[in-house]
Amino acid sequence: MSEISREKKIEELKNKICKKNVIINSTHDGLISVDKEGRIELFNDAAEKMFGLDRKDILNKKIKDVIPDAKLHITLKKGEAELNQIQNARQTTIITNRVPVRDKQQNIIGAVSVFRDITDVKKLAEQITDLREIRIMLEAIINSTQDAISVVDENGVGILINPAYKKLTGLTEEDVIGKPANVDIIEGKSMHYKVLKTRKSVSNVRMKVGPNKKNVLVDAAPMIVDGELKGSVAVAHDVSEIKKLTEELNQAKKIIRQINAKYSFEDIVGESETMKSVINQAKKAARTPITVLLRGESGTGKELFAHAIHNNSERSKNKFIRVNCSALADNILESELFGYQEGAFTGAKKGGKKGLFEEANHGTIFLDEIGKISLKLQSKLLRVIQEQEILRVGSTRTIDIDIRIIVATNINLEKAINKGQFREDLYYRLNVFPILIPPLRERKEDIPFLMHHIITKFNQQYGRSVRGISKEAIQYLKNYNWPGNVRELENIIGRAMINLGINKNIIEIKHIPDIVGKAKLKDKINGPPDSYPIEENSLNEIVNKTEIEVIKEALIKTNGNRKEAAELLEIAVRSLYYKINKYNLK
């Protein structure tokens, strides 16, 4: 071999050794190699670092003298490989594999140990465990929330949905995961795409999703990690659930309102032009302290308007006191309204008593059935309105008050004035802002809206889930004249819901009590004289039948109040009782 060839071979060998050293020293694993005598031949950089030794000091020395824990001398002796063995090295713990090296004849010519510092492995394992726990926790949170959540990657491909999402949309993982972000949308545009494009959040976007076309409100936000967009997360809210919660909140507000005045204008049902005009009048009245006269037949809702006017006024935070003037005897009503001084009469409370006018100071007093009070009380009421002061029974000292007065009546006050039963000067004081509430027969187009309101109310009271009423039944109700107005309608629907089977949820004509007979009665009362053919009835029979039906009609109009029915018929109460017994109308 020439000198040049030898040098070339030497150079190549040096290069190979250099490469080998680079590879050996670049690995994070520690390497120790010994010959068959147990002398150290190889000790790489990682081994130096782990054991804190310099290879210049230990090369060619016996391993058992330098690093006895390496146990390579035992490997040489046993001639067996030992894998995944734990041993200590300086201030750390390592895991090592020890393997004997054999020649072609299987003679042991050395041994090699490869080891790694498991401190980093432990830390990595702990981090992986922590991440796994965090992931499990996040998945539990996402899966337990009632909000429907969907997540897409940076390309808008679905990667996660939760059970609430599946329940809301009716879609499964197979329908969404790995699919475009808009796969669930029936109406509207995917907010995931918008978020990925703008890198900005969006909220309260309305759309329809899933095969059931669910109405939802969507909030979406980008997922940005270390400034890099990783995807988008969206939360969908069921609009029907929001509506339900809103209704529950409104119901709660109504309950709170009942601490004082029960009703507001929102509780007055009326979509007819007549009713809208009346409500607008009442709203105007509420904005001023003016005295209001509510007129209308029994059952039209005068008390609702009184409550609503108070609740819509500046006095809404103060007391609302309702007085039924026809329910109390004259002397009792006087002491209740005006109060009394100690010793004013036998049985008078010690120290006297405040009247309802005083109790309502700075608030509103509602005097229902004002047409029924005596002329004496009318005179005292006139003083209250004119002077804004009251005089307790048995006292000579006036008391200043600041109250809003609302009165209501279902009688003809003008007629009562002509009969001398009502003071004309009081009438003019009360009639400053009259509001005439129309009877139900004059606003039959409101019946469907009233039906919905009444059914909702009775569903809550009866624990039912009636959904509505058939068109035929509504038309049937519209054909009736409703002398008892909304109060009578409520009564009829309440009985219809009781008649309705527990498994039924739509009111039909067959469930409604017989009002056809009542309608016929109305036709007979208001119809032509030949309602009872002379050929078939004597004059006495016609008179009796007509009287029976007129009495029935009067009792219906007054909701069974015999005193009011007698007044309506302009006969004595005793006469009415006699006729009721005579015709067995009990």
VEXMAR-951709 format. One record per residue (C-alpha): y, x, z; residue in one letter. Coordinates in steps of 0.1 Angstrom, whole numbers, padded with zeros to 4 digits, m for minus. Layout:
<pts>
{{Y; X; Z}; 'A'}
...
</pts>
This chain:
<pts>
{{0000; 0000; 0000}; 'M'}
{{0034; 0014; m0010}; 'S'}
{{0062; 0020; 0014}; 'E'}
{{0082; m0008; m0002}; 'I'}
{{0054; m0033; 0002}; 'S'}
{{0048; m0023; 0038}; 'R'}
{{0085; m0027; 0046}; 'E'}
{{0085; m0060; 0028}; 'K'}
{{0055; m0072; 0048}; 'K'}
{{0071; m0060; 0080}; 'I'}
{{0104; m0079; 0071}; 'E'}
{{0084; m0111; 0064}; 'E'}
{{0066; m0108; 0097}; 'L'}
{{0098; m0103; 0115}; 'K'}
{{0112; m0134; 0099}; 'N'}
{{0082; m0154; 0109}; 'K'}
{{0084; m0142; 0144}; 'I'}
{{0121; m0150; 0145}; 'C'}
{{0114; m0185; 0132}; 'K'}
{{0087; m0190; 0157}; 'K'}
{{0110; m0179; 0185}; 'N'}
{{0137; m0202; 0174}; 'V'}
{{0113; m0231; 0173}; 'I'}
{{0098; m0222; 0207}; 'I'}
{{0132; m0218; 0224}; 'N'}
{{0148; m0248; 0208}; 'S'}
{{0124; m0273; 0224}; 'T'}
{{0131; m0290; 0257}; 'H'}
{{0095; m0285; 0267}; 'D'}
{{0087; m0254; 0287}; 'G'}
{{0060; m0230; 0272}; 'L'}
{{0040; m0203; 0289}; 'I'}
{{0012; m0184; 0272}; 'S'}
{{m0011; m0158; 0288}; 'V'}
{{m0037; m0134; 0274}; 'D'}
{{m0073; m0134; 0286}; 'K'}
{{m0063; m0111; 0315}; 'E'}
{{m0038; m0137; 0326}; 'G'}
{{m0008; m0116; 0316}; 'R'}
{{0023; m0135; 0304}; 'I'}
{{0029; m0132; 0267}; 'E'}
{{0053; m0161; 0261}; 'L'}
{{0079; m0175; 0283}; 'F'}
{{0106; m0196; 0265}; 'N'}
{{0141; m0206; 0274}; 'D'}
{{0131; m0240; 0288}; 'A'}
{{0106; m0222; 0311}; 'A'}
{{0133; m0198; 0323}; 'E'}
{{0156; m0227; 0331}; 'K'}
{{0129; m0247; 0350}; 'M'}
{{0115; m0218; 0370}; 'F'}
{{0148; m0198; 0374}; 'G'}
{{0132; m0167; 0360}; 'L'}
{{0141; m0141; 0333}; 'D'}
{{0113; m0135; 0309}; 'R'}
{{0123; m0098; 0307}; 'K'}
{{0112; m0095; 0343}; 'D'}
{{0079; m0113; 0340}; 'I'}
{{0065; m0105; 0306}; 'L'}
{{0031; m0087; 0308}; 'N'}
{{0028; m0096; 0345}; 'K'}
{{m0001; m0116; 0357}; 'K'}
{{0007; m0153; 0360}; 'I'}
{{m0010; m0157; 0394}; 'K'}
{{0014; m0131; 0408}; 'D'}
{{0046; m0145; 0393}; 'V'}
{{0040; m0183; 0391}; 'I'}
{{0008; m0191; 0410}; 'P'}
{{0015; m0229; 0407}; 'D'}
{{0012; m0226; 0369}; 'A'}
{{m0025; m0223; 0375}; 'K'}
{{m0032; m0207; 0341}; 'L'}
{{m0054; m0182; 0357}; 'H'}
{{m0076; m0211; 0369}; 'I'}
{{m0076; m0225; 0333}; 'T'}
{{m0089; m0191; 0321}; 'L'}
{{m0116; m0191; 0347}; 'K'}
{{m0127; m0227; 0342}; 'K'}
{{m0122; m0228; 0305}; 'G'}
{{m0112; m0265; 0307}; 'E'}
{{m0081; m0283; 0296}; 'A'}
{{m0061; m0300; 0323}; 'E'}
{{m0037; m0328; 0311}; 'L'}
{{m0007; m0345; 0328}; 'N'}
{{m0008; m0325; 0359}; 'Q'}
{{0021; m0327; 0384}; 'I'}
{{0035; m0295; 0398}; 'Q'}
{{0067; m0282; 0414}; 'N'}
{{0091; m0258; 0398}; 'A'}
{{0122; m0246; 0416}; 'R'}
{{0141; m0278; 0426}; 'Q'}
{{0124; m0301; 0402}; 'T'}
{{0091; m0317; 0394}; 'T'}
{{0073; m0311; 0362}; 'I'}
{{0044; m0326; 0344}; 'I'}
{{0022; m0301; 0326}; 'T'}
{{m0007; m0297; 0301}; 'N'}
{{m0029; m0265; 0305}; 'R'}
{{m0052; m0256; 0276}; 'V'}
{{m0075; m0226; 0271}; 'P'}
{{m0072; m0207; 0238}; 'V'}
{{m0104; m0197; 0220}; 'R'}
{{m0112; m0175; 0190}; 'D'}
{{m0135; m0185; 0162}; 'K'}
{{m0165; m0176; 0183}; 'Q'}
{{m0152; m0199; 0211}; 'Q'}
{{m0145; m0170; 0234}; 'N'}
{{m0115; m0175; 0257}; 'I'}
{{m0087; m0152; 0246}; 'I'}
{{m0059; m0168; 0266}; 'G'}
{{m0043; m0200; 0278}; 'A'}
{{m0012; m0220; 0272}; 'V'}
{{0008; m0243; 0294}; 'S'}
{{0033; m0269; 0280}; 'V'}
{{0054; m0287; 0306}; 'F'}
{{0084; m0310; 0310}; 'R'}
{{0109; m0318; 0337}; 'D'}
{{0102; m0354; 0346}; 'I'}
{{0135; m0359; 0364}; 'T'}
{{0151; m0370; 0332}; 'D'}
{{0120; m0391; 0324}; 'V'}
{{0123; m0408; 0357}; 'K'}
{{0160; m0415; 0351}; 'K'}
{{0153; m0429; 0317}; 'L'}
{{0125; m0450; 0331}; 'A'}
{{0148; m0463; 0358}; 'E'}
{{0175; m0471; 0332}; 'Q'}
{{0149; m0489; 0310}; 'I'}
{{0137; m0508; 0341}; 'T'}
{{0173; m0517; 0349}; 'D'}
{{0180; m0528; 0313}; 'L'}
{{0148; m0548; 0313}; 'R'}
{{0159; m0566; 0346}; 'E'}
{{0193; m0572; 0332}; 'I'}
{{0179; m0586; 0300}; 'R'}
{{0155; m0609; 0320}; 'I'}
{{0184; m0620; 0341}; 'M'}
{{0206; m0627; 0311}; 'L'}
{{0179; m0646; 0293}; 'E'}
{{0173; m0667; 0325}; 'A'}
{{0211; m0675; 0326}; 'I'}
{{0212; m0683; 0289}; 'I'}
{{0181; m0704; 0290}; 'N'}
{{0191; m0723; 0322}; 'S'}
{{0227; m0732; 0311}; 'T'}
{{0234; m0767; 0298}; 'Q'}
{{0256; m0753; 0271}; 'D'}
{{0240; m0749; 0236}; 'A'}
{{0242; m0711; 0227}; 'I'}
{{0235; m0694; 0194}; 'S'}
{{0239; m0657; 0186}; 'V'}
{{0240; m0640; 0152}; 'V'}
{{0242; m0603; 0143}; 'D'}
{{0269; m0585; 0124}; 'E'}
{{0256; m0598; 0091}; 'N'}
{{0256; m0635; 0103}; 'G'}
{{0219; m0637; 0107}; 'V'}
{{0205; m0658; 0136}; 'G'}
{{0190; m0637; 0164}; 'I'}
{{0190; m0660; 0195}; 'L'}
{{0192; m0696; 0205}; 'I'}
{{0186; m0712; 0239}; 'N'}
{{0167; m0744; 0249}; 'P'}
{{0200; m0764; 0253}; 'A'}
{{0208; m0755; 0217}; 'Y'}
{{0173; m0767; 0205}; 'K'}
{{0177; m0799; 0225}; 'K'}
{{0212; m0806; 0211}; 'L'}
{{0206; m0798; 0174}; 'T'}
{{0169; m0807; 0171}; 'G'}
{{0163; m0773; 0155}; 'L'}
{{0137; m0746; 0165}; 'T'}
{{0136; m0708; 0165}; 'E'}
{{0118; m0710; 0131}; 'E'}
{{0147; m0730; 0117}; 'D'}
{{0174; m0706; 0129}; 'V'}
{{0162; m0671; 0138}; 'I'}
{{0165; m0648; 0108}; 'G'}
{{0184; m0675; 0088}; 'K'}
{{0221; m0676; 0078}; 'P'}
{{0246; m0687; 0105}; 'A'}
{{0254; m0719; 0087}; 'N'}
{{0218; m0732; 0086}; 'V'}
{{0225; m0757; 0114}; 'D'}
{{0257; m0772; 0101}; 'I'}
{{0258; m0806; 0084}; 'I'}
{{0296; m0811; 0083}; 'E'}
{{0321; m0783; 0088}; 'G'}
{{0321; m0745; 0084}; 'K'}
{{0303; m0719; 0105}; 'S'}
{{0325; m0704; 0131}; 'M'}
{{0302; m0674; 0133}; 'H'}
{{0313; m0663; 0098}; 'Y'}
{{0350; m0668; 0107}; 'K'}
{{0346; m0647; 0139}; 'V'}
{{0328; m0619; 0121}; 'L'}
{{0355; m0618; 0095}; 'K'}
{{0385; m0620; 0118}; 'T'}
{{0370; m0604; 0150}; 'R'}
{{0389; m0631; 0169}; 'K'}
{{0377; m0660; 0191}; 'S'}
{{0380; m0697; 0181}; 'V'}
{{0377; m0728; 0203}; 'S'}
{{0373; m0766; 0201}; 'N'}
{{0363; m0767; 0165}; 'V'}
{{0347; m0801; 0157}; 'R'}
{{0316; m0803; 0134}; 'M'}
{{0283; m0820; 0130}; 'K'}
{{0250; m0800; 0135}; 'V'}
{{0213; m0805; 0131}; 'G'}
{{0193; m0832; 0114}; 'P'}
{{0206; m0858; 0139}; 'N'}
{{0242; m0850; 0128}; 'K'}
{{0253; m0844; 0164}; 'K'}
{{0291; m0844; 0169}; 'N'}
{{0299; m0811; 0187}; 'V'}
{{0329; m0790; 0198}; 'L'}
{{0323; m0753; 0191}; 'V'}
{{0337; m0722; 0208}; 'D'}
{{0328; m0688; 0193}; 'A'}
{{0336; m0652; 0201}; 'A'}
{{0328; m0617; 0186}; 'P'}
{{0305; m0593; 0204}; 'M'}
{{0322; m0558; 0202}; 'I'}
{{0305; m0528; 0218}; 'V'}
{{0325; m0495; 0219}; 'D'}
{{0348; m0508; 0193}; 'G'}
{{0319; m0517; 0169}; 'E'}
{{0313; m0553; 0159}; 'L'}
{{0277; m0563; 0168}; 'K'}
{{0277; m0600; 0161}; 'G'}
{{0290; m0634; 0173}; 'S'}
{{0281; m0658; 0200}; 'V'}
{{0289; m0695; 0199}; 'A'}
{{0287; m0723; 0224}; 'V'}
{{0284; m0759; 0213}; 'A'}
{{0294; m0789; 0235}; 'H'}
{{0280; m0824; 0229}; 'D'}
{{0310; m0846; 0222}; 'V'}
{{0291; m0877; 0234}; 'S'}
{{0285; m0860; 0268}; 'E'}
{{0322; m0851; 0270}; 'I'}
{{0330; m0887; 0262}; 'K'}
{{0306; m0899; 0290}; 'K'}
{{0322; m0875; 0315}; 'L'}
{{0357; m0887; 0305}; 'T'}
{{0346; m0923; 0311}; 'E'}
{{0332; m0914; 0345}; 'E'}
{{0365; m0897; 0353}; 'L'}
{{0385; m0927; 0342}; 'N'}
{{0362; m0949; 0363}; 'Q'}
{{0369; m0926; 0393}; 'A'}
{{0406; m0929; 0387}; 'K'}
{{0402; m0967; 0387}; 'K'}
{{0384; m0966; 0420}; 'I'}
{{0412; m0944; 0435}; 'I'}
{{0438; m0969; 0422}; 'R'}
{{0421; m0997; 0441}; 'Q'}
{{0433; m0981; 0473}; 'I'}
{{0466; m0999; 0464}; 'N'}
{{0471; m1020; 0433}; 'A'}
{{0438; m1023; 0415}; 'K'}
{{0448; m1026; 0378}; 'Y'}
{{0470; m1010; 0352}; 'S'}
{{0479; m1020; 0317}; 'F'}
{{0448; m1002; 0305}; 'E'}
{{0428; m1028; 0323}; 'D'}
{{0444; m1057; 0303}; 'I'}
{{0423; m1064; 0273}; 'V'}
{{0442; m1078; 0243}; 'G'}
{{0444; m1067; 0206}; 'E'}
{{0460; m1099; 0193}; 'S'}
{{0496; m1098; 0183}; 'E'}
{{0504; m1125; 0209}; 'T'}
{{0488; m1104; 0237}; 'M'}
{{0504; m1071; 0225}; 'K'}
{{0538; m1088; 0227}; 'S'}
{{0532; m1100; 0262}; 'V'}
{{0520; m1066; 0274}; 'I'}
{{0551; m1050; 0258}; 'N'}
{{0573; m1075; 0277}; 'Q'}
{{0555; m1066; 0310}; 'A'}
{{0560; m1029; 0304}; 'K'}
{{0597; m1034; 0299}; 'K'}
{{0598; m1054; 0331}; 'A'}
{{0580; m1026; 0350}; 'A'}
{{0608; m1002; 0342}; 'R'}
{{0634; m1022; 0361}; 'T'}
{{0634; m1037; 0397}; 'P'}
{{0640; m1072; 0382}; 'I'}
{{0622; m1102; 0396}; 'T'}
{{0594; m1113; 0373}; 'V'}
{{0580; m1148; 0368}; 'L'}
{{0544; m1148; 0354}; 'L'}
{{0535; m1182; 0339}; 'R'}
{{0502; m1193; 0325}; 'G'}
{{0472; m1214; 0330}; 'E'}
{{0446; m1206; 0357}; 'S'}
{{0423; m1178; 0347}; 'G'}
{{0447; m1161; 0322}; 'T'}
{{0451; m1129; 0342}; 'G'}
{{0485; m1133; 0359}; 'K'}
{{0474; m1112; 0389}; 'E'}
{{0463; m1083; 0365}; 'L'}
{{0498; m1083; 0351}; 'F'}
{{0513; m1082; 0386}; 'A'}
{{0492; m1052; 0395}; 'H'}
{{0500; m1035; 0362}; 'A'}
{{0537; m1040; 0365}; 'I'}
{{0537; m1024; 0400}; 'H'}
{{0515; m0995; 0389}; 'N'}
{{0538; m0988; 0360}; 'N'}
{{0570; m0989; 0381}; 'S'}
{{0588; m0964; 0402}; 'E'}
{{0574; m0982; 0432}; 'R'}
{{0538; m0974; 0423}; 'S'}
{{0533; m0950; 0452}; 'K'}
{{0544; m0976; 0477}; 'N'}
{{0526; m1008; 0489}; 'K'}
{{0515; m1037; 0467}; 'F'}
{{0509; m1069; 0487}; 'I'}
{{0495; m1100; 0472}; 'R'}
{{0500; m1134; 0488}; 'V'}
{{0482; m1166; 0477}; 'N'}
{{0508; m1192; 0486}; 'C'}
{{0485; m1221; 0481}; 'S'}
{{0458; m1208; 0505}; 'A'}
{{0478; m1211; 0538}; 'L'}
{{0494; m1240; 0556}; 'A'}
{{0532; m1240; 0554}; 'D'}
{{0539; m1228; 0590}; 'N'}
{{0513; m1201; 0588}; 'I'}
{{0526; m1189; 0555}; 'L'}
{{0561; m1187; 0569}; 'E'}
{{0551; m1165; 0598}; 'S'}
{{0529; m1143; 0575}; 'E'}
{{0557; m1138; 0550}; 'L'}
{{0587; m1134; 0574}; 'F'}
{{0570; m1123; 0606}; 'G'}
{{0580; m1136; 0641}; 'Y'}
{{0596; m1126; 0673}; 'Q'}
{{0577; m1125; 0706}; 'E'}
{{0576; m1160; 0721}; 'G'}
{{0586; m1177; 0688}; 'A'}
{{0558; m1201; 0692}; 'F'}
{{0527; m1207; 0714}; 'T'}
{{0502; m1179; 0708}; 'G'}
{{0527; m1156; 0692}; 'A'}
{{0517; m1120; 0696}; 'K'}
{{0534; m1100; 0723}; 'K'}
{{0561; m1078; 0708}; 'G'}
{{0562; m1100; 0677}; 'G'}
{{0548; m1092; 0643}; 'K'}
{{0560; m1077; 0610}; 'K'}
{{0559; m1101; 0581}; 'G'}
{{0545; m1092; 0547}; 'L'}
{{0580; m1088; 0532}; 'F'}
{{0586; m1060; 0558}; 'E'}
{{0552; m1045; 0551}; 'E'}
{{0560; m1044; 0514}; 'A'}
{{0594; m1027; 0520}; 'N'}
{{0601; m1002; 0491}; 'H'}
{{0571; m1016; 0473}; 'G'}
{{0561; m1048; 0456}; 'T'}
{{0552; m1083; 0469}; 'I'}
{{0533; m1106; 0446}; 'F'}
{{0536; m1143; 0454}; 'L'}
{{0508; m1162; 0436}; 'D'}
{{0510; m1200; 0431}; 'E'}
{{0547; m1200; 0440}; 'I'}
{{0550; m1236; 0429}; 'G'}
{{0530; m1247; 0459}; 'K'}
{{0554; m1236; 0486}; 'I'}
{{0575; m1261; 0506}; 'S'}
{{0612; m1267; 0500}; 'L'}
{{0619; m1251; 0534}; 'K'}
{{0602; m1218; 0524}; 'L'}
{{0618; m1220; 0490}; 'Q'}
{{0652; m1219; 0507}; 'S'}
{{0642; m1188; 0527}; 'K'}
{{0627; m1171; 0497}; 'L'}
{{0660; m1177; 0478}; 'L'}
{{0678; m1159; 0506}; 'R'}
{{0654; m1129; 0503}; 'V'}
{{0661; m1126; 0466}; 'I'}
{{0699; m1131; 0469}; 'Q'}
{{0706; m1110; 0500}; 'E'}
{{0675; m1086; 0501}; 'Q'}
{{0671; m1095; 0538}; 'E'}
{{0647; m1115; 0559}; 'I'}
{{0649; m1134; 0592}; 'L'}
{{0618; m1134; 0614}; 'R'}
{{0606; m1167; 0628}; 'V'}
{{0624; m1172; 0662}; 'G'}
{{0649; m1144; 0656}; 'S'}
{{0687; m1145; 0648}; 'T'}
{{0688; m1109; 0636}; 'R'}
{{0684; m1102; 0599}; 'T'}
{{0664; m1072; 0586}; 'I'}
{{0673; m1055; 0554}; 'D'}
{{0645; m1049; 0529}; 'I'}
{{0641; m1033; 0495}; 'D'}
{{0613; m1050; 0476}; 'I'}
{{0603; m1059; 0441}; 'R'}
{{0592; m1096; 0439}; 'I'}
{{0567; m1108; 0413}; 'I'}
{{0558; m1145; 0413}; 'V'}
{{0532; m1165; 0394}; 'A'}
{{0525; m1201; 0388}; 'T'}
{{0503; m1223; 0366}; 'N'}
{{0523; m1255; 0371}; 'I'}
{{0553; m1268; 0351}; 'N'}
{{0582; m1257; 0372}; 'L'}
{{0607; m1277; 0351}; 'E'}
{{0586; m1308; 0357}; 'K'}
{{0585; m1300; 0395}; 'A'}
{{0623; m1297; 0395}; 'I'}
{{0627; m1331; 0379}; 'N'}
{{0604; m1345; 0406}; 'K'}
{{0624; m1328; 0434}; 'G'}
{{0595; m1306; 0443}; 'Q'}
{{0611; m1273; 0434}; 'F'}
{{0646; m1260; 0440}; 'R'}
{{0666; m1255; 0408}; 'E'}
{{0686; m1226; 0422}; 'D'}
{{0654; m1208; 0431}; 'L'}
{{0640; m1215; 0397}; 'Y'}
{{0670; m1197; 0381}; 'Y'}
{{0666; m1168; 0404}; 'R'}
{{0629; m1165; 0396}; 'L'}
{{0632; m1172; 0359}; 'N'}
{{0653; m1140; 0351}; 'V'}
{{0624; m1123; 0333}; 'F'}
{{0597; m1149; 0325}; 'P'}
{{0565; m1138; 0310}; 'I'}
{{0542; m1164; 0295}; 'L'}
{{0506; m1153; 0294}; 'I'}
{{0488; m1172; 0266}; 'P'}
{{0456; m1191; 0272}; 'P'}
{{0424; m1178; 0257}; 'L'}
{{0422; m1206; 0232}; 'R'}
{{0454; m1192; 0216}; 'E'}
{{0440; m1157; 0212}; 'R'}
{{0404; m1162; 0203}; 'K'}
{{0405; m1130; 0182}; 'E'}
{{0405; m1111; 0216}; 'D'}
{{0371; m1126; 0226}; 'I'}
{{0350; m1096; 0211}; 'P'}
{{0372; m1071; 0229}; 'F'}
{{0370; m1091; 0262}; 'L'}
{{0332; m1093; 0257}; 'M'}
{{0329; m1056; 0255}; 'H'}
{{0350; m1052; 0287}; 'H'}
{{0332; m1079; 0306}; 'I'}
{{0297; m1066; 0296}; 'I'}
{{0306; m1031; 0307}; 'T'}
{{0319; m1044; 0341}; 'K'}
{{0288; m1065; 0347}; 'F'}
{{0264; m1037; 0336}; 'N'}
{{0278; m1016; 0365}; 'Q'}
{{0276; m1045; 0389}; 'Q'}
{{0242; m1057; 0379}; 'Y'}
{{0226; m1023; 0371}; 'G'}
{{0219; m1035; 0336}; 'R'}
{{0223; m1018; 0302}; 'S'}
{{0233; m1046; 0279}; 'V'}
{{0246; m1032; 0247}; 'R'}
{{0265; m1061; 0233}; 'G'}
{{0265; m1096; 0219}; 'I'}
{{0254; m1109; 0185}; 'S'}
{{0279; m1120; 0158}; 'K'}
{{0265; m1156; 0159}; 'E'}
{{0270; m1157; 0197}; 'A'}
{{0306; m1145; 0194}; 'I'}
{{0313; m1172; 0168}; 'Q'}
{{0297; m1197; 0191}; 'Y'}
{{0320; m1186; 0219}; 'L'}
{{0350; m1188; 0196}; 'K'}
{{0342; m1225; 0188}; 'N'}
{{0348; m1234; 0225}; 'Y'}
{{0383; m1242; 0238}; 'N'}
{{0380; m1223; 0271}; 'W'}
{{0400; m1245; 0295}; 'P'}
{{0391; m1220; 0323}; 'G'}
{{0404; m1191; 0302}; 'N'}
{{0392; m1155; 0308}; 'V'}
{{0378; m1164; 0342}; 'R'}
{{0355; m1190; 0327}; 'E'}
{{0345; m1165; 0300}; 'L'}
{{0335; m1140; 0327}; 'E'}
{{0315; m1167; 0344}; 'N'}
{{0297; m1176; 0312}; 'I'}
{{0289; m1140; 0303}; 'I'}
{{0277; m1133; 0338}; 'G'}
{{0252; m1161; 0336}; 'R'}
{{0242; m1151; 0301}; 'A'}
{{0234; m1116; 0313}; 'M'}
{{0213; m1131; 0341}; 'I'}
{{0194; m1153; 0316}; 'N'}
{{0189; m1122; 0294}; 'L'}
{{0154; m1107; 0298}; 'G'}
{{0152; m1074; 0316}; 'I'}
{{0140; m1057; 0284}; 'N'}
{{0166; m1072; 0262}; 'K'}
{{0200; m1057; 0255}; 'N'}
{{0217; m1080; 0231}; 'I'}
{{0231; m1114; 0242}; 'I'}
{{0221; m1142; 0218}; 'E'}
{{0232; m1178; 0216}; 'I'}
{{0201; m1189; 0235}; 'K'}
{{0211; m1169; 0266}; 'H'}
{{0246; m1185; 0269}; 'I'}
{{0248; m1216; 0292}; 'P'}
{{0255; m1249; 0275}; 'D'}
{{0291; m1249; 0265}; 'I'}
{{0285; m1270; 0234}; 'V'}
{{0285; m1300; 0257}; 'G'}
{{0318; m1289; 0271}; 'K'}
{{0332; m1284; 0235}; 'A'}
{{0321; m1319; 0227}; 'K'}
{{0338; m1331; 0259}; 'L'}
{{0370; m1315; 0247}; 'K'}
{{0367; m1332; 0214}; 'D'}
{{0362; m1366; 0231}; 'K'}
{{0392; m1361; 0254}; 'I'}
{{0415; m1350; 0226}; 'N'}
{{0397; m1368; 0198}; 'G'}
{{0404; m1402; 0182}; 'P'}
{{0401; m1435; 0202}; 'P'}
{{0369; m1443; 0184}; 'D'}
{{0350; m1416; 0202}; 'S'}
{{0331; m1444; 0219}; 'Y'}
{{0324; m1471; 0193}; 'P'}
{{0334; m1506; 0205}; 'I'}
{{0303; m1521; 0189}; 'E'}
{{0281; m1501; 0213}; 'E'}
{{0302; m1500; 0245}; 'N'}
{{0321; m1525; 0267}; 'S'}
{{0357; m1518; 0276}; 'L'}
{{0346; m1510; 0312}; 'N'}
{{0319; m1486; 0300}; 'E'}
{{0344; m1468; 0277}; 'I'}
{{0369; m1465; 0306}; 'V'}
{{0343; m1452; 0330}; 'N'}
{{0329; m1426; 0305}; 'K'}
{{0364; m1415; 0296}; 'T'}
{{0373; m1411; 0333}; 'E'}
{{0341; m1391; 0340}; 'I'}
{{0348; m1367; 0312}; 'E'}
{{0385; m1363; 0320}; 'V'}
{{0376; m1355; 0357}; 'I'}
{{0351; m1330; 0345}; 'K'}
{{0376; m1314; 0323}; 'E'}
{{0402; m1312; 0351}; 'A'}
{{0376; m1296; 0374}; 'L'}
{{0367; m1270; 0347}; 'I'}
{{0404; m1262; 0341}; 'K'}
{{0410; m1257; 0378}; 'T'}
{{0378; m1237; 0383}; 'N'}
{{0364; m1265; 0407}; 'G'}
{{0395; m1266; 0429}; 'N'}
{{0397; m1304; 0437}; 'R'}
{{0432; m1303; 0451}; 'K'}
{{0445; m1287; 0419}; 'E'}
{{0425; m1310; 0398}; 'A'}
{{0440; m1340; 0416}; 'A'}
{{0475; m1326; 0410}; 'E'}
{{0466; m1320; 0373}; 'L'}
{{0455; m1356; 0370}; 'L'}
{{0485; m1368; 0391}; 'E'}
{{0463; m1388; 0415}; 'I'}
{{0457; m1384; 0452}; 'A'}
{{0431; m1360; 0464}; 'V'}
{{0414; m1389; 0483}; 'R'}
{{0412; m1409; 0450}; 'S'}
{{0396; m1379; 0432}; 'L'}
{{0370; m1375; 0460}; 'Y'}
{{0362; m1412; 0457}; 'Y'}
{{0357; m1410; 0419}; 'K'}
{{0336; m1379; 0422}; 'I'}
{{0313; m1397; 0446}; 'N'}
{{0314; m1428; 0425}; 'K'}
{{0303; m1410; 0394}; 'Y'}
{{0280; m1386; 0413}; 'N'}
{{0298; m1356; 0399}; 'L'}
{{0290; m1333; 0428}; 'K'}
</pts>
